[in-house]
Each structure stands twice: as structure tokens, then as C-alpha cells.
């Protein structure tokens, strides 16, 4: 009797369940419009269809796939692998990896400037203002910055263009630098490193389709930030070649060739100039700057002046001239020429790459367009406030008579004199090697030597699907433990091969690097020597 009752109850429950929960076939039919073909074909896990990825290589932003940034590319990834292998006891033909691929001064052993870090420490932890071991001028800088922060904390948002007091200090710095030519704080935008400011400005320039699509002239060789950003924002890259035979100088005839060719398929709107040069290390002469300004004015171009290495000038007779100063001194004829100039805390003598500080000065920009630029940066809320504090020390360093002046001056001079020494060493060392030629490193932090590769090496590289300079750089890493960036990552004239090497390792380490390099290069050239 109990069994019969149980069976009847089970049948009743099953019937009710089927009424409430449709069969799998019925459920699938109801979802059919929402399921992919792959799911409908039965690619399932149990009763649940397997969800396919929404974001794939076919559906992602195609412009991101076009971006390349050789400074942190595959060779650097391999260098990291080799470094880990050495740490685990692997046997290699070298004891360490020397990363000469990127301008990261502190990573290569440069010590932070005392005054700069004192101000940042005081801003970060204001209780240190009570510590008598900190000098009074550092405390005064920190108090002034903190007073301008909401809630007296650098943990609060600043205004989108940055703290007013730091923009004022930046304007004062520019005015001093340029011999009294006025600078307006309202034309200063602080940024998380110069790179972020440059990206914002380039975004502002992009418009049009077809032949109306915006084109941006960039030097070749160039810093890959520019090519990567132009790919990301779908602008046209217009190459103009620097003159290697003339110390990487600018040639107006080459500028004209470049823009005339570009106008057949786009609308050039901007010219980028990097001074001092990256990766080429040249310092542009005043007359060359005048040439660029006159060219840009005649051709209707905005000038983007990347001047982040303005403190890094080493060659005798070379001087940094800001585009703003030269533009102003050219007179009223050029008073409406649009110019954006950039500076950074990452380079110079500071080397504070990780703290991300920078500024952009906007000159002669249309008022309404300037409003749109400020709207664009407001979407990013604000640049890092600790980075702004670092920028303030750069533009408002200790003054003569203040407690920190002597130490600051000595530390700054030491960094710059050491860089100048290494700039001379690297050019002389490369030029002493057969098959290598290197222009003088006049400024910045890099050498860009040319390699005369044997045709056998070129052929072998093509055989394995590599660019010849990539092939060379990979062998340099694997056989000598030296990480450099192939010239093709920066652009170069067809048929020429280069690599970029920083001058940041210590003098002693640099001598070791050059010995390793000479040994490797000799072996590589002998291995691939062309038959007579």
C-alpha cells in the first residue's frame, strides 16, 4: 500500500515539474535567437551551453592591433626570461643582463636627488614636517603644495589641468629659461609624464576621412610613442627622414618632399620635432628650429615640440633653444603659429620615470579649441598629484642661499657630467669597431649606431623571417647579455640598420658592456662574412 502511494506521488511530482520547467529542447528553442551556431551545434558542458568570448581578435579595436612599441617589445621580454634563468643558476656566456633598451635612469643605478625626494616624502606623509632633520626649504615647498590640495592631502583630486601653484611655478620656470619671455599659467597643463600630454594633443588633431584624414609628420628615426599613438587614434603617419650624414639634422627639402607626397592621400595638420633627439641624440641648431617654424607656418601645421631632454646637452658648442623662444623672437609674422611644447620629470637629471610628472605649454591655440582640450583632459580627472609635486621641484628648485642649494647643485652637476662622459665614451667606442659608425651623442640619453651588416647576415635574417637588425639584436642579447632596441623599431632609411643603446649604465658597467659588445660583434661579423 505504501509503495503504491509513493509511486503515485512520484508521477504527480514529475508531471508538475514538466509543467513548470520546459524540456531542454523547449528551453533551447526559446533561446535560439540568442545562441551562436557553435552553441546550437551542441558545444556544451553538461546541460549548459559553453559561452563564446565576446572580445576576440576579430571583434577588438583593430587600431590596437596595429600598435607597436619596440622599446618594450619581444627582445625585452626575452631579456626578462634570461634574467630569471640566471637567477635560477642557468649557465650563460655572461653573468648578467644589461638592459640598455629604455631610458630608465634609476633602474640603471642613478640615485634620486635628495631635495626632490624630501619634498615628495613630506607631501606624502605630512607628519614629517615636524621632523627637524628635513631642511626648511623642502618643508616650505611641501607646505605650499599641500596648502593648494583639497583637504591638505595629495591623496585628493587636483583640478584637471593640475594644481594652480605648480602651473604658476612652471610658467615662472619657462619665463626664466627663455630670457624673460612671458608665460601664462593658464596655458600650462600638467600631465602624468609628457607621454600622456602628447597623446591628448594628438587626439585633438584627428579628424576627417579619406583625403581629409589628419596626417602627422614625425621624424624618422622617431620615438615609438608617436607611431603607436597615431595607429591607436587612426591618424596618418607622415615620415620625414633625419639626415644621418649631417649629425641627424633636419633638412627643409626633405620636409617639403614628405608633405607634398602626403597631401596626395591625407591632410597634414601637425609636425612633431624631438629636441634633443630620441633615439638619435642630436641637438637641433637654432637655425634649424627657425627652418621648422617657417615651414610649419607656411604649410599650415601645428608644431609639437618634444623637449623632455632639454637639460641633457653635452656636446661642446651645442645649446638647447626652446621652440617657444625662437618662435617669439622671429617676430609678429609668426605670432599666430600654434605650438605645443612638452617637458617631463622622467629625463633630464631627475630620471623620475615612475612618479609620472610632466607639463605641456599651449601657445596660440584657438580659444574654443583650447576649451575642448581642457574638456578632454577633464575626462581623465587629473594627473597624479605626487607626479605634480616632482614637477614642481624641477621647475622650482632650491635657490642660492637656501639650505638645500649646494647639495642639489652638486647632485645635479654630477648626474649631467657623468652622462656627458658616457656620451663621449659610447661614440668613440662604437667608432673604433669595424662595421659600426655612430654620430656624436650631443644630447638626450641614447646612441643610435649604424651597423654595416654582411649580406650573408641579411640573407640569414630573411630566411628565418626576421628584420636584419632584429636578428642582430637577438644574437647580441643571447650571446653577450646586452639588451638593445633594433633600429627598425624607430624607423630608418631603407637598406640601413641601426640599434638604440642608452648611455645610462654606470661608467664601469658601461666599459664592461662595450667590451662584451666588441667581442660579440667581431664574432658575429666573422660568422656571416661575405665571400670575396
LINVEN-V170485 format. One record per helix or strand of 3 or more residues. SS is the DSSP state (2 for helix, 1 for strand). FROM is the first residue (numbers start at 0). TO is the last residue. If there is no record, write none. Layout:
BEGIN
ss=SS from=FROM to=TO
ss=SS from=FROM to=TO
END
This chain:
BEGIN
ss=2 from=1 to=19
ss=2 from=23 to=33
ss=2 from=36 to=39
ss=2 from=61 to=65
ss=2 from=69 to=71
ss=2 from=73 to=86
ss=2 from=105 to=107
ss=2 from=113 to=123
ss=2 from=125 to=129
ss=2 from=135 to=147
ss=2 from=149 to=151
ss=2 from=163 to=176
ss=2 from=184 to=186
ss=1 from=187 to=190
ss=2 from=192 to=204
ss=2 from=209 to=211
ss=1 from=213 to=219
ss=2 from=223 to=231
ss=1 from=235 to=240
ss=2 from=243 to=245
ss=2 from=251 to=261
ss=1 from=266 to=273
ss=2 from=285 to=298
ss=1 from=301 to=305
ss=2 from=322 to=328
ss=2 from=331 to=333
ss=1 from=338 to=343
ss=1 from=357 to=362
ss=2 from=366 to=377
ss=2 from=384 to=394
ss=2 from=404 to=430
ss=2 from=454 to=462
ss=2 from=467 to=479
ss=2 from=486 to=488
ss=1 from=497 to=501
ss=2 from=506 to=526
END
